[in-house]
Amino acid sequence: MRARSRSKLLCNQMPQNIPSFNSNNAKIKRISSLFAHFSIEFRFLTTSLTDPSVKPHTDLSLINFNGIAHSVISKYSHFFDKNEPKRDNFFNDASFKTLLLDISDVIPDLTRRFLRVLRLKPEDVLEILMGFQFECERVAVKGTKVESLWEIFKCAREQDKGFRHFPKSCEVMASILVRYGMFREVQLLLLAMERQGISMDSSGIFVSLIEGYVGVRDLERAFLVYDQMREGDLVPSLSCYRVLVDLLLRMKRTQMAFRVSLDMVELGVDVSEREKASFENVVRLLYRDGMIQEARNFIRKVMALGFEPSSLVLNEIARGYCEKKDFEDAVRFFAEMKCSPNVPTGNKILFSLCTSFGVERANLFRLKLEHLGFMPDEITFGILICWCCRERKLRNAFNYLSEMLSRGLKPDMWCYHALISALFMEGLWKHA
């Protein structure tokens, strides 16, 4: 009976030494395993009470049950600690090892080595990432493996408040994530880097993300990342510029294409003949949208790099000035370019001048263009002759005809029709 009373006393005393025992059922489950070995002792005590043949090896009266409870609680106090850091580490370690095992078929040698490590160092994470990236480039790796790698990357950071990933690790992780289209995770990575104050010495992550968004034709997000990159004074790679400008041109986004191309020129990025075609396409978009001055300024900057714009681009700019009736700027533009428009463009400008300001001003413009190298043809003089006849300036019409013939050019049918009509109008039908 005394032994049974002692057993009840132990059971009654245990909760008294654990203040939060009754208030939290979850903690009861946690410590149940710690007292499993006591249940064996309890069963032995009970058996010894009911079966006199079973003799205990210890005098129960000498056992300090209160001390046992205190000893257990003291030894395993971390199971009752409110913050429970060791328990968290225990479960994090288990989760971490599970993640390592999941990618063990991709990088078996590395995972085998790090399975025996309690905590990863920044250089360990970089080694894992580099090995994983190498395998991704060599063989096909499932996307689920990348998800596990991303979780390992996060777990390593969370295992210690003082842990900081190397910038190179972040770059490699981002590159792998982009490769598998996990753009949201890359954005989260960039945000985490910003919060941790991890500086980016290279533009690798941004470039990978921009190229990834371009690959899925998500122009808005690609441009947002580009803006973020430029705000950080980072310069995209030439390949990044190319894919971004190409997409902007295909989608006819004039302002964006102009801005990115202008950045490319002003930053002095090494460009090739391939960029010349892109620049000319940007100029065409600017011309289409009536941004003639922007096109002219852009051409000027491109020429400073040693590029010579094609006559097609120059003529499009000239036509733009013509449509705006800004003929003097057109002349200044060609003077600055040290060239002249081709014959069709020059004739179009002359016709527009005749329509807007009369044949005399058009002829003055012709003379300026000829000084720059413009070579008039039969159509050029035909325009001047026809407009002189229309304005009833018959003498000037015959002067242009004489100049035309002196250059070995032959008048077309429209010139003769205009001259004959003018003679009849002046009452000189006998000369017609």
C-alpha positions, 0 to 999 in steps of 0.5 A, a space after each residue: 500500500 505504501 508503494 502504491 501511495 508513492 506511485 500516486 505521489 509521483 504522478 501528482 508531483 510531476 505536473 507541479 514541477 511543470 507549470 504550463 503542463 496542464 495549460 498546453 496539451 501540445 506540450 504533454 505530447 512532447 514530453 510523453 516520450 521522455 517518460 516512456 522509460 518511467 512507465 516500465 518502472 511503474 509497471 514493475 512497481 505495480 506488479 511487485 505490489 500485486 505479486 509478492 513473488 516479485 521482489 524489487 531490487 530497490 527499497 522504494 522507501 529510499 526513492 526520491 520521486 520528487 527529485 526524479 521529476 526535478 532531474 528530468 525537467 532540468 535535463 530536458 528543459 529545452 522541451 519546455 522552453 517557450 522559444 524552443 530553439 533547439 527543437 526548431 533546429 531539430 525539425 529544420 535539420 530533418 527537413 533540410 536533410 530531406 531536401 538534400 536527399 531529394 536532389 541527391 540524384 542530381 549532385 550525389 557526391 555533394 549531397 552525401 558530404 553535406 548530409 553529415 553537416 549540421 549547418 551549411 556555410 555560405 561557401 557550402 551553399 555556393 558549392 551546391 549551387 555551382 554543382 547543380 547549375 553544371 548538371 542542369 546545363 549537362 542533363 535534363 533536371 526536373 523542375 521539382 528538383 529546382 524547387 527543392 534547391 530553392 528551399 535549401 537556399 532559403 533554409 540555409 539563410 534561416 538557420 542562423 540570423 548571421 548567415 549571409 549568402 554570397 552575391 555569387 550564390 544569389 546570382 547562380 540561384 537566380 539563373 537556375 530559377 529563370 531557366 525553369 521559369 520561376 520568375 516570382 521566386 527570383 523577384 523574392 530573391 531580389 527583395 530578400 537581398 535588398 533587405 539583407 543589404 547584399 550588394 550586387 557587383 554585377 548585373 547577372 540576376 537582372 539580366 537573367 530575369 529580363 531575358 526570362 520575361 522576354 522569353 515569355 513575352 512579358 514586356 511590362 515586367 521585363 521593362 520594370 526589371 530594366 528600370 530597377 536595374 538602371 536605378 541601381 546604376 547597373 549596365 545590362 549586357 549586350 545580349 540583354 539589350 538585344 533581346 529587349 530591343 528586339 521584343 520592343 520593336 516587334 511589339 511596336 513600342 516606340 517610346 520604350 525602344 527609343 529609350 533602351 536604344 538611347 541608353 545603349 548608345 549613351 552608355 557606350 556599350 560595344 555594338 556591332 553591325 547587328 545593332 545598326 539594323 535595330 537602330 534603323 528600325 527604331 528610327 523608322 518607328 520614331 518617324 512613323 509616330 511623328 517623333 522626327 526631332 527625336 529620330 534626328 538626335 538619335 541618328 546624330 548619337 549613332 553616327 558619333 559611334 562610327 555608324 553611317 545611317 543608310 540612305 533609306 533611314 535618312 530619306 524617311 527622316 526627310 519625308 518626316 520633315 516634309 510632312 511637317 512642312 519644316 523644310 529648312 530643318 530638312 536642309 539643315 539635317 542633310 547639311 549636318 549629315 553631309 549628304 543629300 536625299 535620294 531623287 524620289 525623296 528630293 522630288 517629294 520635298 520639291 512637290 510639297 514645297 510647290 504645293 505649300 509655298 510656290 515654285 520659286 521657293 521650291 527651286 531655291 530648295 533644289 539649288 541647296 540640295 544640289 549643293 549637297 550632292 542632289 542630282 535632279 532628274 526628268 521628274 524634278 524639272 517636270 515638277 517645276 515646269 508644271 507648277 510654273 505653267 499652273 502659276 502662269 509663269 510661262 517664261 520660267 517654265 521655258 527656262 527650266 525646259 532649257 536647263 533640262 535639255 542642256 543636262 541631257 534630260 528628256 521631258 516626259 508627256 506631262 511636261 509637254 501637256 503643261 506647256 501646251 496648255 499654258 501657251 493656249 491660256 496665254 493666247 499663244 496657241 500659234 506657238 503650241 
